[in-house]
């Protein structure tokens, strides 16, 4: 592209979307950006840097429900001032709330994505980027490549895989699919953040944090900064056209390596129930999940109240899928062969502390649990 491309960022107020917008604005990478979301920026718990990105003169916000075909069509209309259509369309929008019905996930992922894909065809986008799930199979020993056999274990991943197959069936359509593991970084609420909060709660309770399964369970990770930079490089490359890429770091993260960082940050001890004992929970997993959430939610509410936090989007709530004995283990060699160099090859104490510090500064995370 001889001139800077125009970007349509779908689901741009979400965790990855807001970081992607900030990356594009800070690095002056695009001519115009339209952010589409059903949640307005003023209600999205943005930090100061993210809010500034939304206020940039190149950024146009559009409120839309992408599940509705007409609303989706309106979101794709050309830029009101320049009349330029959209070169790169990045779909960060999806239904990710836990414990929804299959019908809700089908509508909020498959239907939503197909609406966006169809409109991308209509506006003749140069590249469509679909954010997909890395939970497409479970492998402890061998990191999974993009062409692995698929057996998705989460409701989101099942619908995302259907979107992938729809894209692959379309001829003469320029797309790139990125599969994501546990994404962490500034603004994370649902990936690593519940584990961070739970560790903080055990500091408050002065108890050992005891986890299901063992320390060897694979939990592949990537920093949101790498997700944003990799997406942009892939979006601009003809080499990435009609390809799937795992965006994952080099850390080979496990439940043990992540818990060790949290144990160090909050000065708590960590233990595991082990495979045999944890397998017993499969007989009544929903009851086990309820007991775990009851144990954490009440002290979390008390701590927030003690710190004067009357309203925060952060929660230690876990759903059943987060407690499955499933290994998230992805191979990043294809991304490296493409030429992407990781900014954050592994999870560190400093990177995790930065997430906490950002929420403390926004008065959304209890200061007493950090200092």
QUIJOGI-V115944 format. One record per backbone hydrogen bond with DSSP energy under -1.0 kcal/mol. NH is the residue of the N-H (numbers start at 1). CO is the residue of the C=O. If there is no record, write none. Layout:
BEGIN
nh: <NH,NH>
co: <CO,CO>
END
This chain:
BEGIN
nh: <7,8,9,10,11,12,14,18,19,20,21,22,23,24,25,26,27,28,29,31,33,34,35,36,37,43,44,51,52,53,54,55,56,59,60,62,64,68,72,73,74,75,77,79,83,88,89,90,91,92,92,105,106,107,108,109,111,112,113,114,115,116,117,118,119,120,121,122,123,124,125,126,127,128,129,130,131,132,134,136,144,148,151,153,158,159,160,161,162,163,164,165,166,167,168,169,170,176,177,178,179,180,182,184,188,196,197,198,199,200,201,202,203,204,205,206,207,209,211,219,220,222,224,227,228,229,230,231,232,233,234,235,236,237,241,242,243,245,247,249,250,255,256,258,259,260,261,262,263,264,265,266,268,271,273,274,278,279,281,282,283,284,288,289,290,291,292,293,294,295,296,297,298,300,301,302,303,304,305,306,307,308,309,310,322,323,326,328,331,336,337,338,340,352,353,354,356,357,358,359,360,361,362,363,364,369,370,371>
co: <32,88,34,90,36,36,11,14,15,16,17,18,19,20,21,22,23,25,24,5,58,7,60,9,62,40,41,47,48,49,50,51,53,56,33,35,37,65,68,69,70,71,74,84,79,6,127,8,129,10,90,101,102,103,104,105,106,107,109,110,111,112,113,114,115,116,117,118,119,121,120,87,87,174,89,176,91,178,180,134,329,145,136,135,154,155,156,157,158,159,160,161,162,163,164,165,167,128,243,130,245,132,220,222,185,192,193,194,195,196,197,198,199,200,201,202,202,269,271,253,328,182,184,223,224,225,226,227,228,229,230,231,232,234,238,175,240,177,179,221,345,217,215,254,255,256,257,258,259,260,261,262,263,209,211,213,274,275,278,279,280,281,284,285,286,287,288,289,290,291,292,293,294,296,297,298,299,300,301,302,303,305,304,308,319,320,324,218,144,332,333,334,335,348,349,350,352,353,354,355,356,357,358,360,359,366,367,367>
END
